[in-house]
């Protein structure tokens, strides 16, 4: 009897963790064939993209090669991006891939599946704001983060060659649209990076005088989706760093060098980052349809609507997890798009999938909010912890919160590589700090 084939599309935190666990549980024992599909060849933990954008994080020590991970954990990797799903024949179609010269790397492919898991994550939602698509960078991928870092360094080099402005205004401004976790963390990380620039030749570029950081949020406070105390603490820390925090300001237009808000405020901006709003990729809308077959159900954010067993509502052989899935909770709400939710769902599905594929039933997935942590670079961290031991939420900040944020990263590494590999990575990080520049300038 042939082995069932499980195809996972998307190598983010949830998809890669699921492939790794299924490889260990099933593929290693010959109980299933597991294939992971992604359009990139390496994985970077998405919560670290703000550090990559600021230049304070070098992915070469952190990137996970999909091919190496697949070999070590008994699954297969295929390079490509999903273009269509033939639900009648149970086939996924992948686009051809090309290098930067246009030469073909892999041809268009077709993979059979017995169970398909879609874990393609989310994208930043600019809500159709005029100019946002053309004149902002969205930190959705490592490639976008590196592009922002290149623009930031170029802007610093340009500003370094100019005399101070006669009006006393900063020579460059970075505007961050969106006061969620990504925007808040990026603002603090950029301030920390600016302090280091003087040690690498930018001696005429002073953080307070020449580099302005503006954080714009439409809601009444930053971190509006998190507990109020956490948002107020983060804003207090940002203001201590002289970062301009503009709340209650909805951006209505972005140009090449300005950001305009609904109240009429105009911000001169050298580089603009859009970090407000989340939606699933557009291609999910209409996926799996055609030839008389109804497409998979999606919501207004393009998320695939799933049951509390993570099965899509119109096809029990297709699953979705993470930010691209709209998973219901008992109170009528939906699982929030957070990294902890994707990790929980991957762990749950790794155990439940064999039973569900065999037509059996399992206890439904239930999201457990473990709280939130927000890193403010080297300055501080703030967070709230949830759980039975805290009897509600427990607010933490300072060094304790910084250590807990670091531990979250280690937990992700442990899930993918185990104890020995995580210990070796941690040791190499400590050694690397003794000789690596604090800021990446290329």
C-alpha angles and dihedrals in degrees: 000000000000119000116255113253119228115194119194117193113202128040100213125123094293100038096046093045090051093049091048094050094044089048090056096041102039116006095049089055095045093248096121144357113242124198127183119202125197136155092226129060097222139046126226121182104252097221087066096058093096089060091049090051092052092047095241094114129058111206095201090083093042107036117108115214108224093212092052092045090049093051093048095047103038102250131111129244127213124188113224147085126256115254104164145354121220101204095182093057095028095235132140120211120216126196122239115262127224137191125236091276093054095253114143116253099178128005124234107290139202121207126189118223140189091189124019122198118193113203104157096141124214143295132221112268115222091181090227093292109175111259096005095109093049103038108033136067119226116207096223099124140024088250091058091046091053090048090054091048091052091051091047094052091046090051090050092050089049092049091046090061094052128079119244113281116263091228091056094240121139118274093225135024129197113201119197115196110205130044098214124116094287094050095045094047093046092051092054092043092052091051090052090048092050090057090058097047093084090063090059101052101285091112093143093053111086116186098224096040106034108024119060121190117196124186114197121195127176094205122079091257141015119264088027093170092056131067113300095238091055091052093049091048092051092048091049091054093047092052090051086061091053091247109153110237114194112186127182089031116126115200111229102172140015125197132180091275108013143057118207126198133203092252091060097258114147120202119195103223131189094185126013127198121194110211101154124111135006133233136163120252115286095236091070089072105091094008115154095018133118137076091063093310120123113236121246114278116261135177130226090280091055091250118148109246110232138179124245086271089060091247117137111251095240101039124033091195091064120072132184132196141174126023094341092061129079101210118181125230126208092256092058096257126109132247107270120244098255134135091241090057092052090049092049093048092048091052092047094047093048087063099036102042099080091053094045092048089053091054096256129128133243137187110281123260114261122193115229114201106219094181133256135276126196121193120217095192115252092334103072147307131228131198150148123231124210129198148096093285092058096045091220124345127340117203117220133177143160123032095348091056091046091055091047091051089051089050091055089059091048090050089056091050091048092052090055103036111016131234100303096050093044091052091050092048091050092050092049090050091055092047092046092056091066095066110014117098111252091231126044109227101181 
